[in-house]
């Protein structure tokens, strides 16, 4: 009772503190992280965790993830025997074969993806994955781009080894029709099961590594078509493959194929140290990776990285200090002289040391693909033609499947919390109506919404504080929110029922609040202790979701009790309390409080409820509670 008097006397302070706490907690909700780690579901000392530790220490990383490179039939050049059996019938088909990838080039595609992923996430990078496996693992050593004879021999060996690669499950074919099929190349990765990697973030980070490679293949196709269109004899005439490179000099400004893939490593390390899980976000040099891949693709087509070669492919990177100094000292006349030596000039970025407009004005053919990494090649080239990479990447295996499955569970739990709030709010609006139910008196919207404040108070408070503390939410944590809201509304209904009963009997709001405290304050405290302590037994479980469920339920029930015994009475003492009283209720002064309490206690309706059949003169004594917590003071 003293608590109630203190709350009512200082309701403004209590309300201010309550809403400040709510605001701080709502801010914390924006920082909440979801956890979908399988092994996080077990206690650190569980046997399964110790087994994984031993296996990863002795055998390497264990959690599987697969990347599948899907090459369409238009991109894959048929084998030599297939070309002999079914030679191209038209000039267009013969010309198209120049753009298709040989089996060796498709293996090199797989290798470029695998090496880039391992460089960023492998032992030399973030140490998130182990050594990958693919068809490259079982293939002979791949020759350099300039060794044409060796490349032809290696391609023949690979064509003869297709069946072996299929038996190793690193190559497969998917038939789409009688004439069309997809070639599926599998890259198998292994993540550490115990290094706290966020699976969803890892898949996103993988895409940032693969996308520049895909864009390089897109630009390769665009360039080759551009070369043939500018230098060939026409689409109705067969153009030999040397149409791409013969006496064709290309200058690329703004990149260097030898640049490291990962930049700003210090920032990446800081992110990992400040995060609960090991972050796989990294600053991949998309332009550098794009340049490396594009350089390899053009070397295969007959270009050379030599400044005096007639088929020159040269790179100028202003990020290099010596190159930047040299470019900064060039006059317009010197730029014009240098650029006149090249048939094509490609700009892949902007830099203060060179004027892109000046370069465009003095170039025979200028191609600007700046900002391609953010806008996409089709956008910067302003063309949808010939910008298809010819392959797609599918991310599958345990990692993305578990991530998607548990994300669906978490999302459905969040939806259930929202649905529970809506349903409880509707019920509260109906229950808080003033008078009998009628078409014109269906609900008390304002009273129902005000009554929801203490119901959501424990959920927002506890989960907001978890967000500030950086604690990740898992399935067990999310289940507690809707359960706690359902338990909290019971106490809210009990308290509001006695409060409204007092108002309807003519008590002032202070008197009605004192009645509610006296009639159900002790009972609410007792049920909270019984329910919270009973559920806290789950905290002893070795299964983490069950363990967190027990701890959070005890915490949430305690917060709900504070909301119902402190925050709710303060709200009812404020002007918001007027939304809960009937319009025709007559208030009595505080001097009549004792008589009114006695009247409410003796009311037969209140005593009966579902037990009206017992409410006779002979049974009244039997059903009236006489213990100290439920007996009115005389």
C-alpha positions in Angstrom: 0.0 0.0 0.0 2.9 2.4 0.8 4.3 1.7 -2.7 0.9 2.7 -4.2 0.7 5.9 -2.2 4.3 6.8 -3.3 3.5 6.1 -6.9 0.3 8.2 -6.9 2.0 11.1 -5.0 4.8 11.2 -7.6 3.1 9.9 -10.7 4.6 12.7 -12.9 8.1 11.6 -11.9 7.3 7.9 -12.4 5.8 8.5 -15.8 8.8 10.6 -16.9 11.2 7.9 -15.8 9.1 5.2 -17.4 8.9 6.9 -20.8 12.6 7.8 -20.6 13.4 4.1 -20.0 11.1 3.1 -22.9 12.8 5.6 -25.2 16.3 4.4 -24.3 15.1 0.8 -24.8 13.5 1.5 -28.1 16.9 3.0 -29.2 18.5 -0.3 -28.1 16.1 -2.3 -30.3 17.7 -0.7 -33.3 21.0 -2.4 -32.2 19.6 -5.9 -31.7 21.5 -8.6 -33.6 20.0 -11.9 -34.6 22.0 -15.1 -34.2 21.5 -18.1 -36.4 24.6 -20.1 -35.3 23.9 -23.8 -35.0 26.6 -24.5 -32.5 25.5 -21.5 -30.5 22.5 -23.5 -29.6 24.7 -25.6 -27.2 26.5 -24.8 -24.0 30.2 -24.2 -24.4 31.0 -27.3 -22.4 28.6 -29.6 -24.3 30.0 -32.8 -25.7 29.2 -31.8 -29.3 31.2 -28.6 -28.9 34.2 -30.5 -27.6 33.9 -33.0 -30.5 33.9 -30.2 -33.0 36.9 -28.5 -31.4 38.9 -31.8 -31.6 37.9 -32.4 -35.3 38.6 -28.9 -36.4 42.0 -28.9 -34.7 43.0 -32.2 -36.3 41.1 -32.2 -39.6 40.4 -28.6 -40.5 37.2 -26.6 -40.8 34.0 -28.6 -41.1 30.9 -26.6 -41.9 30.2 -27.1 -45.7 29.2 -24.5 -48.2 28.9 -24.9 -51.9 29.2 -22.4 -54.8 27.8 -23.6 -58.1 28.9 -21.9 -61.3 26.2 -22.3 -63.9 27.6 -21.9 -67.4 25.0 -21.8 -70.2 25.3 -23.6 -73.5 25.8 -20.3 -75.4 28.9 -19.6 -73.4 30.5 -23.0 -73.4 32.4 -23.9 -76.6 31.7 -27.5 -77.6 34.5 -30.0 -77.5 36.8 -30.5 -80.5 35.0 -33.8 -81.3 31.6 -32.2 -81.0 32.7 -29.5 -83.4 33.9 -32.1 -85.9 30.6 -34.1 -85.6 28.4 -31.0 -85.8 30.3 -28.2 -87.4 28.7 -24.7 -87.5 26.4 -24.3 -90.4 26.3 -20.5 -90.7 28.8 -17.6 -90.6 27.1 -16.2 -87.5 27.6 -19.5 -85.7 31.3 -19.6 -86.7 31.8 -16.0 -85.5 30.0 -16.8 -82.3 32.4 -19.5 -81.4 35.2 -16.9 -81.0 33.4 -15.6 -77.9 32.7 -19.0 -76.3 34.9 -20.3 -73.5 36.9 -23.5 -74.1 36.9 -26.1 -71.4 40.2 -24.8 -70.1 38.8 -21.3 -69.9 35.8 -22.5 -68.0 38.1 -24.2 -65.5 40.1 -21.0 -65.3 36.8 -19.2 -64.5 36.3 -21.6 -61.6 39.9 -21.1 -60.5 39.6 -17.3 -60.5 36.5 -17.4 -58.3 38.1 -20.0 -55.9 41.4 -18.1 -55.6 39.7 -14.8 -55.0 37.5 -16.3 -52.3 40.5 -18.0 -50.6 42.6 -14.9 -50.8 40.0 -12.8 -49.0 38.6 -15.4 -46.5 41.3 -18.1 -46.4 44.3 -18.6 -44.2 46.1 -15.5 -45.7 43.0 -13.4 -45.2 40.3 -13.6 -42.5 40.9 -17.3 -41.8 37.2 -18.0 -42.1 37.4 -20.8 -44.6 39.8 -23.7 -45.2 41.2 -24.8 -48.5 38.5 -25.0 -51.1 38.0 -27.9 -53.5 36.8 -27.8 -57.1 37.6 -29.3 -60.5 40.8 -27.3 -60.4 42.0 -29.4 -57.5 42.0 -32.5 -59.8 43.0 -30.8 -63.1 46.5 -30.7 -64.4 48.5 -27.5 -63.8 46.9 -24.7 -65.8 49.3 -23.1 -68.3 49.8 -19.3 -68.6 47.8 -17.3 -71.2 50.8 -16.8 -73.5 51.6 -20.5 -73.9 49.2 -21.2 -76.8 50.5 -24.7 -77.7 50.5 -25.9 -74.1 47.0 -24.4 -73.6 45.7 -26.4 -76.6 47.2 -29.6 -75.2 45.8 -29.0 -71.7 42.4 -28.3 -73.1 42.4 -31.6 -75.0 43.4 -33.4 -71.7 40.6 -31.8 -69.9 38.1 -32.7 -72.6 39.2 -36.3 -72.2 38.8 -36.1 -68.4 35.2 -34.8 -68.3 33.8 -38.1 -67.1 36.3 -38.3 -64.3 35.4 -34.8 -63.2 31.7 -35.8 -63.2 32.5 -38.8 -61.1 34.3 -36.6 -58.6 31.0 -34.6 -58.4 32.7 -31.3 -59.3 31.1 -31.1 -62.7 27.6 -31.9 -63.7 25.2 -31.2 -66.6 21.6 -30.1 -66.3 19.4 -30.6 -69.4 16.9 -27.8 -70.1 15.9 -29.1 -73.5 17.1 -31.4 -76.2 19.5 -28.7 -77.5 20.2 -26.7 -74.4 21.9 -27.6 -71.1 23.7 -26.0 -68.3 27.2 -26.9 -67.2 27.5 -26.9 -63.4 30.9 -26.4 -61.7 31.0 -27.0 -58.0 33.3 -25.1 -55.6 33.3 -26.7 -52.1 34.2 -24.5 -49.2 34.5 -25.3 -45.5 33.9 -22.8 -42.7 35.0 -23.0 -39.2 32.1 -24.2 -37.1 33.4 -22.5 -33.9 34.6 -19.1 -35.1 31.3 -17.3 -34.6 30.8 -16.3 -38.3 27.5 -14.6 -39.2 26.3 -16.9 -42.0 24.1 -14.3 -43.6 26.9 -11.7 -43.6 29.3 -14.3 -45.0 27.1 -15.0 -48.0 26.8 -11.3 -48.6 30.5 -10.9 -48.4 31.1 -13.7 -50.8 28.9 -11.9 -53.4 31.1 -8.8 -53.1 34.1 -10.9 -54.1 32.3 -12.7 -57.0 30.5 -9.7 -58.5 33.7 -8.0 -59.9 34.7 -11.2 -61.6 31.3 -11.5 -63.2 31.5 -7.9 -64.3 34.9 -8.6 -65.9 33.4 -11.3 -68.0 30.6 -9.0 -69.0 33.0 -6.3 -70.1 35.2 -8.9 -71.9 32.2 -9.8 -74.0 31.4 -6.2 -74.7 35.0 -5.4 -75.7 35.3 -8.3 -78.0 32.1 -7.5 -79.8 33.2 -3.8 -80.0 36.6 -4.9 -81.5 35.0 -7.1 -84.1 32.4 -4.5 -85.0 35.1 -1.8 -85.4 37.9 -3.9 -87.0 36.1 -6.8 -88.7 34.8 -7.2 -92.3 31.1 -7.3 -91.2 28.7 -9.6 -89.6 28.0 -11.5 -92.8 31.7 -12.4 -93.2 33.7 -14.8 -91.0 36.3 -12.8 -89.0 39.2 -14.8 -87.7 40.0 -14.7 -84.0 43.0 -12.3 -84.6 40.5 -9.6 -85.3 40.5 -9.0 -81.6 44.2 -8.5 -81.0 46.1 -8.1 -84.3 47.9 -4.7 -84.1 45.4 -3.6 -81.5 46.7 -1.5 -78.6 44.6 -1.0 -75.5 45.3 1.4 -72.6 43.5 1.0 -69.3 43.7 4.0 -67.0 42.7 3.9 -63.3 43.6 0.4 -62.3 46.3 -2.2 -62.0 45.8 -6.0 -62.2 48.6 -6.6 -59.6 46.9 -4.6 -56.8 46.0 -6.6 -53.7 42.4 -7.6 -53.4 41.8 -6.5 -49.8 42.2 -2.8 -48.9 41.8 -1.0 -45.6 42.6 -4.1 -43.6 42.9 -2.1 -40.3 39.3 -1.0 -40.5 38.2 -4.5 -41.1 40.1 -5.8 -38.1 38.6 -3.1 -35.9 35.1 -4.2 -37.0 35.8 -7.8 -36.1 37.1 -6.9 -32.6 34.1 -4.7 -31.8 31.5 -7.1 -32.9 30.0 -10.0 -31.0 30.4 -12.4 -33.9 33.4 -12.6 -36.1 32.6 -10.1 -38.9 33.4 -11.2 -42.5 32.8 -7.7 -43.9 35.9 -6.6 -45.7 36.8 -3.8 -48.1 37.4 -5.7 -51.3 39.1 -3.7 -54.0 36.4 -4.3 -56.7 38.3 -2.4 -59.3 41.5 -4.3 -58.6 39.7 -7.7 -58.8 37.9 -6.6 -62.0 41.2 -5.5 -63.5 43.0 -8.7 -62.6 40.3 -10.9 -64.2 39.9 -8.7 -67.3 43.6 -8.7 -67.8 43.7 -12.5 -67.8 40.8 -12.8 -70.2 42.3 -10.4 -72.7 45.8 -12.1 -72.5 44.1 -15.4 -73.4 42.7 -13.6 -76.5 46.2 -12.6 -77.7 47.1 -9.4 -75.9 50.4 -8.9 -74.1 51.4 -6.7 -71.1 54.4 -5.2 -72.8 54.8 -1.6 -73.8 56.4 -2.3 -77.1 54.3 -5.2 -78.3 52.0 -4.6 -81.3 49.1 -6.2 -79.3 49.7 -4.2 -76.3 47.5 -4.2 -73.2 48.9 -1.6 -70.8 47.7 -0.4 -67.4 48.2 2.9 -65.7 47.2 3.0 -62.0 47.3 6.5 -60.4 47.2 4.8 -57.0 50.9 4.0 -57.7 53.0 7.0 -56.6 55.4 6.8 -59.5 52.6 6.5 -62.0 50.7 9.4 -60.4 53.7 11.6 -60.4 54.4 10.8 -64.1 50.7 11.4 -65.1 50.6 14.7 -63.1 53.6 16.1 -65.1 52.1 15.4 -68.5 51.1 18.4 -70.6 48.1 18.3 -73.0 50.5 17.9 -75.9 52.2 15.0 -74.2 48.8 13.4 -73.4 47.9 13.7 -77.1 51.1 12.1 -78.2 50.8 9.2 -75.8 47.1 8.5 -76.5 47.6 8.6 -80.2 49.6 5.3 -79.9 46.5 3.4 -78.6 43.5 2.2 -80.5 41.3 2.0 -77.4 41.5 3.9 -74.1 39.5 2.6 -71.2 38.9 4.5 -68.0 37.8 2.5 -65.0 37.9 5.3 -62.4 38.4 8.9 -61.6 41.6 10.5 -60.1 42.8 14.1 -59.7 46.0 13.5 -61.6 44.2 13.1 -65.0 41.5 14.9 -66.8 39.0 12.4 -68.2 37.6 14.9 -70.6 41.0 15.7 -72.0 41.7 11.9 -72.5 38.4 11.4 -74.2 39.1 14.3 -76.6 42.5 12.9 -77.7 41.6 9.2 -77.9 40.6 7.3 -81.0 38.1 5.2 -79.1 37.4 6.1 -75.5 35.3 3.9 -73.2 34.4 5.2 -69.7 33.3 2.6 -67.2 33.9 4.6 -64.0 31.6 3.7 -61.1 30.8 0.4 -62.7 31.1 -1.4 -59.3 28.2 0.5 -57.9 26.0 1.3 -60.9 26.6 -1.8 -63.0 28.2 -2.2 -66.4 25.0 -2.0 -68.4 24.2 1.4 -66.8 27.6 3.0 -67.3 27.9 1.7 -70.9 24.3 2.7 -71.5 23.8 -0.6 -73.4 22.1 -3.9 -72.7 23.7 -5.6 -75.6 26.7 -8.0 -75.2 27.0 -7.4 -71.4 26.0 -10.8 -70.3 28.6 -12.7 -68.4 27.4 -16.1 -69.6 27.2 -17.7 -66.2 25.5 -17.4 -62.8 26.5 -18.2 -59.3 24.3 -20.2 -56.9 25.2 -20.3 -53.1 24.0 -23.5 -51.4 25.1 -26.0 -48.8 24.6 -26.1 -45.1 25.5 -22.4 -44.5 23.0 -20.6 -46.6 20.3 -23.2 -46.0 20.6 -23.0 -42.2 20.8 -19.2 -42.5 17.6 -19.0 -44.5 15.7 -21.6 -42.4 16.5 -19.9 -39.1 15.9 -16.5 -40.5 12.4 -17.7 -41.5 11.9 -18.9 -37.9 13.1 -15.6 -36.5 10.9 -13.6 -38.9 7.9 -15.7 -38.1 8.5 -15.2 -34.4 8.7 -11.4 -35.0 5.4 -11.6 -36.9 3.8 -13.5 -34.1 4.9 -10.8 -31.6 3.3 -8.2 -33.8 0.1 -10.3 -34.2 0.0 -10.9 -30.4 0.2 -7.2 -29.8 -2.6 -6.4 -32.3 -4.9 -9.2 -30.9 -4.3 -8.2 -27.3 -4.8 -4.5 -28.1 -8.2 -5.3 -29.7 -9.3 -7.4 -26.7 -8.2 -4.6 -24.3 -10.2 -2.0 -26.3 -13.3 -4.2 -26.1 -12.8 -4.9 -22.4 -12.2 -1.3 -21.5 -15.4 0.0 -23.1 -17.7 2.1 -20.9 -21.0 0.4 -20.4 -22.7 -2.5 -22.1 -21.7 -3.8 -25.5 -23.8 -2.2 -28.3 -23.3 -1.1 -31.9 -22.4 2.4 -30.7 -20.2 1.2 -27.9 -18.0 -1.5 -29.3 -14.6 -0.5 -27.9 -12.7 2.0 -25.9 -9.8 2.7 -28.3 -8.0 5.3 -26.2 -8.3 3.2 -23.0 -7.2 0.1 -24.8 -4.1 1.7 -26.3 -3.1 3.3 -23.0 -3.5 -0.1 -21.3 -1.1 -1.6 -23.8 1.8 0.5 -22.5 2.6 -1.7 -19.5 2.1 -4.8 -21.6 4.8 -3.9 -24.1 7.0 -2.3 -21.4 8.8 -5.5 -20.3 9.4 -6.6 -23.9 10.8 -3.3 -25.0 12.8 -2.9 -21.8 14.5 -6.3 -21.8 15.2 -6.6 -25.5 16.3 -3.0 -25.7 18.8 -3.5 -23.0 20.0 -6.6 -24.8 20.6 -4.5 -27.9 22.7 -2.0 -25.9 24.7 -4.8 -24.3 25.3 -6.4 -27.8 23.6 -9.7 -26.8 22.5 -11.6 -29.9 18.9 -12.8 -30.0 18.2 -16.4 -31.0 15.1 -18.5 -31.3 14.8 -19.1 -27.6 15.1 -15.4 -26.9 12.4 -14.4 -29.4 9.9 -17.0 -28.1 9.9 -15.2 -24.7 8.5 -11.9 -26.1 5.0 -13.1 -27.1 4.8 -15.3 -24.0 5.8 -12.5 -21.6 3.3 -10.2 -23.3 0.5 -12.8 -22.8 1.5 -13.1 -19.1 1.8 -9.4 -18.5 -1.7 -8.7 -19.9 -3.2 -11.0 -17.3 -1.9 -8.8 -14.5 -2.9 -5.7 -16.4 -6.5 -6.9 -16.7 -6.7 -7.8 -13.1 -5.5 -4.4 -12.0 -7.7 -2.5 -14.4 -10.7 -4.6 -13.5 -10.5 -3.6 -9.8 -9.6 0.0 -10.8 -12.7 0.3 -13.0 -14.8 -1.4 -10.4 -13.8 1.2 -7.9 -14.5 4.0 -10.3 -17.9 2.6 -11.2 -18.8 2.6 -7.5 -18.1 6.2 -7.2 -14.5 6.2 -5.9 -12.0 8.8 -6.9 -9.2 7.6 -9.0 -6.9 7.5 -5.9 -9.4 5.4 -4.1 -9.9 3.1 -7.0 -6.1 2.6 -7.3 -5.9 1.8 -3.6 -8.6 -0.7 -4.1 -6.8 -2.3 -7.0 -3.5 -2.5 -5.0 -5.3 -4.0 -2.0 -7.2 -6.6 -4.0 -4.6 -7.9 -6.5 -1.2 -6.4 -5.7 -0.1 -9.3 -3.5 -1.6 -11.8 -5.8 0.3 -10.4 -8.8 3.5 -10.5 -6.9 3.0 -14.1 -5.8 2.1 -15.3 -9.3 5.1 -13.6 -10.8 7.4 -15.2 -8.3 5.8 -18.6 -8.8 5.8 -18.4 -12.6 9.3 -16.8 -12.9 11.0 -19.1 -10.5 9.3 -22.1 -12.0 10.5 -21.2 -15.5 14.0 -20.3 -14.3 14.7 -24.0 -13.9 15.2 -24.0 -17.7 18.3 -21.8 -17.1 20.1 -25.0 -16.0 19.7 -26.6 -19.5 22.8 -27.2 -21.7 20.6 -26.3 -24.7 21.2 -22.6 -25.1 17.7 -21.6 -26.4 16.1 -23.3 -23.5 18.6 -21.8 -21.1 17.9 -18.3 -22.4 14.2 -18.9 -22.4 14.3 -19.6 -18.6 16.5 -16.6 -17.8 14.6 -14.1 -20.0 11.2 -15.3 -18.8 12.2 -14.6 -15.2 13.5 -11.2 -16.2 10.5 -10.3 -18.4 8.0 -11.4 -15.7 9.8 -9.2 -13.2 9.8 -6.3 -15.6 6.1 -6.9 -16.3 5.4 -6.7 -12.5 7.2 -3.4 -12.3 5.2 -2.1 -15.2 1.9 -3.2 -13.7 2.5 -2.0 -10.1 4.5 1.2 -10.8 4.1 2.4 -14.4 0.4 1.5 -14.9 -0.8 3.2 -11.6 1.2 6.3 -12.5 -0.5 6.4 -15.9 -3.9 5.9 -14.2 -3.2 8.7 -11.8 -2.4 11.0 -14.7 -5.0 12.6 -16.9 -4.9 9.5 -19.1 -6.8 7.7 -16.3 -10.0 9.4 -17.3 -10.3 7.1 -20.3 -11.1 4.1 -18.1 -14.1 5.5 -16.2 -17.8 5.4 -17.2 -19.2 8.8 -18.1 -22.0 8.5 -15.6 -19.9 7.4 -12.7 -20.2 9.5 -9.5 -17.0 10.1 -7.6 -17.0 10.1 -3.9 -14.6 11.8 -1.6 -11.7 10.2 0.1 -13.6 10.2 3.4 -16.1 7.6 2.0 -13.3 5.3 0.9 -13.8 2.8 3.7 -17.5 2.5 3.2 -17.1 2.1 -0.6 -14.5 -0.6 -0.2 -16.9 -2.5 2.1 -19.6 -2.1 -0.4 -17.5 -3.4 -3.3 -16.3 -6.3 -1.2 -19.9 -7.3 -0.3 -21.2 -7.1 -3.9 -22.5 -10.4 -4.8 -21.7 -10.0 -8.5 -18.0 -9.6 -7.7 -18.0 -12.7 -5.6 -19.9 -14.8 -8.0 -18.5 -14.5 -11.5 -18.3 -18.0 -12.8 -19.4 -19.3 -9.4 -22.8 -17.5 -9.2 -24.4 -20.9 -8.4 -22.5 -20.8 -5.1 -23.4 -17.3 -4.1 -26.3 -18.1 -1.8 -26.6 -17.0 1.8 -25.4 -20.4 3.0 -22.4 -20.5 0.7 -21.2 -16.9 0.8 -19.1 -17.5 3.9 -17.5 -20.5 2.3 -16.3 -18.6 -0.8 -15.2 -15.3 0.7 -11.5 -15.1 1.3 -10.5 -14.2 4.9 -6.7 -14.3 4.7 -4.9 -11.0 5.4 -4.1 -10.2 1.7 -7.8 -10.4 0.7 -9.7 -9.1 3.7 -10.6 -5.5 4.0 -9.7 -3.5 7.0 -12.6 -2.8 9.2 
